[in-house]
């Protein structure tokens, strides 16, 4: 599983979800959290802070969607291998497929429980640990 | 002399090409080289998701490819065109080369069990999983200028090719505060700006689940939407011309309801 000291970027236009995600991560002992309100804000945060280790992002946001942000991240020389998990209410099969083919490492559907988020983060870690160690 | 047996025709296929950041004529020619002898009636899709720019020099290559496909009764489609690229290709007269399949015009769905059930299950699930609140749905009914005790509502527009409408998730103050207590893990005394968007987020979850089911099973092609939140004392949500169904719920946090309105674009 991801080390408890990692820095996690939580991106959602709804303050409610950022609060809930932050609390849930806190219950899992992840305390090093930064927030962004949409893809544009997130890109700004990533550009200025090179110590982020994991991105948890909503899909449907104003200004820049989570998908558009993902494409930008995967094209970036520094952050292209960063683990990226969608945390979204968008449950259409076609969208899930699109997320994965665009480079997302995992997909958590809202509503979510601590258990479901923990399971997905564990899965993601198993998948990406070789990539992030390199 | 026996008649020659007609060989069975190959089934049409789908060919998807994820285009590069910069689309050049060489790139298009490379794609075209992979499309020799494709079955009649096939579809070739260019995915523009990762594209930042399209060189004008590739327009003639796209035109050549489109003409070849047309001779084969096959189609060239585009996907994930950004607004800027869409505008560029339209201005340069290239957008018309991509086949725009008009969706079959479907009638608007009826506000029947098949349509409303995903919203009911989405609501019960969202409250249970995210807020740890058990709720039960009561019998739905058509809205007819009833007065409801609504102090906060999440609202979003329903948009599909065949219909438009709206969904409103409506709460009295005390019910909303109790649900927020379940969401955040601590009691809430007032509906403050910090917690208001919970009404929008809960609706977002309900809509996401219902949309997926309605689109995947019934092909309604309901589009994504961003919710807004209305806050006030004793709100009266305006009833418009379309029929509106009320889905009432009872819960350990109190009562609340969902309103769904559909108008046929016809």
Interface residues (C-beta under 8 A of the other chain):
Chain A: X13 X14 X15 X16 X17 X19 X20 X23 X60 X61 X62 X67 X71 X75 X88 X89 X90 X91 X92 X93 X102 X109 X110 X111 X112 X113
Chain B: X21 X49 X50 X125 X126 X128 X129 X130 X183 X184 X185 X194 X195 X197 X198 X200 X201 X204 X205 X207 X208 X209 X211 X212 X213 X215 X216 X224 X226
